[in-house]
Structure formats: C-alpha cells, structure tokens
Amino acid sequence: MPNTLQINARWIITVDADNNVLENHALIIQHDTIIDILPQQEAAKHQVDRCIELNDHALLPGFINAHSHAAMSLLKGLADDLPLEEWLNEHIWPAEAALANAEFVHDGSALAIAEMIRGGTTCFNDMYFFIDQTAAVAARSGIRANIGIPVIDFPTRWAKNLDEYISKGLAVRDQFSHQSRLSFSFAPHAPYTVSDHSLKRIQPLMDELGLSMHIHTHETADEVKQSIADHGQTPISRLNKLGLLGPNFISVHMTELNDEDIQLLVEHGVHVVHCPESNLKLASGFCPVMKLLNAGVNVALGTDGSASNNDIDMLGELRSAALLAKGTAQQADALPAQQALRMATINGAKALGLEDKIGSLEIGKQADLFAINLNSIETQPVYDVVSTLIYSANRSQITDLWVAGQQLMDSQQLTTLDEADLLATATQWQGKIQPFHHPAKKAV
C-alpha cells in the first residue's frame, strides 16, 4: 500500500452534510485517512507515491450494508417463491440444522464478502452463527464489519443455551479485539425467538461493554398480531418496556408500524434498517420509510441474506428503495436519489456508531470508498450524477474499492480474495446443499 495516494476523478460524491458533488477534483489518501480533497490542478502541492486517473468515474463513500447474513450466500435460490413461514421453517432452518457448521460459515462468508466488495460495499453489519469464521474472513479480506453475537432461545450447532451464546460470542470479540476494522454487537434473532429473560440478560452487558443491539423486529403483520395476542403490545412496545430502546438499538425490517411505534423510535433515537428487496420477495410488508425519515428517525439500508434477496447488491437495493418509497407513498418526489444514497452510506455509519470514521468522503475520515465508471452506454449522457448512479448504473460498472486506504479491488480484480477458489468452493457446496433445494413452481 503506497504511503500517499492521489485519485483524480470526474466526480467526487461526498455525501457530506451539504451533499456536495465536486467535479474534476482529487482525493488524497495518506495511509488509511483522507487528508485532502481539492481541484486537480491544485493537487501538485501534495507529494504522492502514486496517482490514479479515474476521469470517467465517480468516487463515492463505500456502501454500508446495515443488515446481512453473509454465510447464507451459499443458500441463494434454495427455496424461492415461498411464504416467509414456509421458507424459514420447512427449508432454511432444516438446511442450516444439517449443514451450517464452521466450514459452511467460513466459505459462505468469503463468497458474500467478495460479492460485497465487487458491489461497492466497504462495511457490513452481520448476524449469524460461528462468528469466529465470519470475523476471520472479514479480517483477511480487509473489509470493515460489525459482527453480531447471536442469541436465540433454542440450541444450534454454534451453542446449546443462552450462557454459551453469550460466552462464546464475547470470547470471539476478545479474540479479534486487535482488528481495528472489526466491531461487535449483540444480535438476538427476533422478539418471537428470544424471551424477555434472555433479552434482560443482554442489557447490562451492552451497557458494560458499550455494545449495540441488532435485531429483526416487526418483520411481518403476523409477527405483530402474535405479539399483541401474547404480550398485549406490539414488538417494539414490548422491547421498550424491557428498557432496550435507545441510540444503540438497531431495528431491522420495521413493517406494520403505528403512530405510537414510530413515536417510540423518535423518543429513544432508535435506528431502523430497511431491507426492501427481501421484504418484497417474502411478501413481508412495507417499511414506511418516508414517514420514518420525516419524523426524524435514522433509516439505513440493508440487503438481508442472499437466501431471501437473492443478491448482496447495495446499488440495486438503493434503486429498489427509492422506487418502492415512491409507489407506497404515491408521491413521485418521495425518497429522492440523494436521500436514498445517504441511507446506504452515512445513515448506516450512524446506525453503527461509526459516523465520525466512515459514511462520507471528508478530510480526516477513513479512506473507505469506491469508483464507478459512468462512461458507458447505460449511463450516458449524465445530467445529474447522483440520479444517474441510482436510477441507471449497475454494480458491474464498479471498478475499484478501498477500505482504510487498502485497495481491495483494482480494475475489477479482487486483491485479497481468490475468485477462482471461491467459485470452486461454491460448486462443492452446491452438491451438498442440492438435496434441500425446493424447485420453483411451474407457471400455470
């Protein structure tokens, strides 16, 4: 890695507080930090070791995938076109019970991280088992990650009970404490799979260790109805009664929200992660994104896992989020391109407590960024570069990516992961997983 790097770009989309878009500027990186952004003709004042010319490209802060299940990339397409309960209970969980061991998580996480890097993602917020494997692959690849310590009220291949989930998770956190690009949170699966007792056990540990909580909540109408039947309140109200809501609480999906639910989110500074494509594919409902944003809730963007998406494409997710918001609000000006881009960058950084380090291209921040070539048939002519990015571009146009100044993709070639090896490993897993495949229903 060069000591000082200059990148010349046609556009620099900063996603700063003023949403500045700079034309024909240079970005200067020293070690892992952005030290200057200035017009290209003035960049000669910096002595650099390397200068990269990307004058057909836009530079952007790296996407932050605020909700993922990386290892599930091996399950993409396993059980498509099924309702959520059938998909989960009859196909995904049985396959995981049979196959989701340390090797599965290692190989699935590597495949997912490679896909994320190729798609402009520099940081992901993960929830799965065998977190030592995901952390190890993330560290080796150079990507930034927040690893969720799983908690669920039944035994899995990872742990037998609550005590083991907590102890093993915290041991992994200690094991990787020297990795500056890795952070950890508690990741209880959902209010319907984690009891009040388990959630209460986590709370003091969160406070003591300064960790956040990352949990599926209000994923479907059925979940909300069942919570009201069992507890006399919505899931988010129940979590509030337990004293869990706060600025360190990340709530994923958040469909079927009433005004009282939204007010709780506002009062406690809760972060919401919107997963539009997964929700659409599983017919889980619609997150009221504009209502949340207008109320002042920080809304980030996530892909969910490949088993319910079926990709980890944040650029595609951005477009889906922008279009879905317009359709559900019946307003063509709902969630404009620049606001959608903030959800995938700085809003994700805020949710993870990393907004001082990443999420925008500004002097003093970590050099987490990617370059996308807009000089193609699909994205010419360009009138508004942000609109072109969201509504016209695709991830195959992304050419280069850096995390903390380290180049993880150079001219569309991965630098820290072996693509051929990943493909061969995926083929081997296909043979093992094939018996669990649910064939698509024939069209009538």
Secondary structure, DSSP 8 states (H G I E B T S, - for coil): --SEEEEEEEEEE---TT--EEEEEEEEEETTEEEEEEEGGGGGGS--SEEEEEEEEEEEE-EEEEEE-GGGGGGTTSB-S--HHHHIIIIIHHHHHHH-SHHHHHHHHHHHHHHHHHTTEEEEEEE-S-HHHHHHHHHHHT-EEEEEEEE-SS--SS-SSHHHHHHHHHHHHHHTTT-TTEEEEEEE--TTTS-HHHHHHHHHHHHHHT--EEEEES-SHHHHHHHHHHHSS-HHHHHHHTT--STTEEEEE--S--HHHHHHHHHHT-EEEE-HHHHHHTT-----HHHHHHHT-EEEE----GGGTS---HHHHHHHHHHHHHHHHT-TTSS-HHHHHHHTTHHHHHHTT-TTTSSS--TTSB--EEEEE--SGGG-S-SSHHHHHHHT--GGGEEEEEETTEEEEETTEESSS-HHHHHHHHHHHHHHHGGG-B------
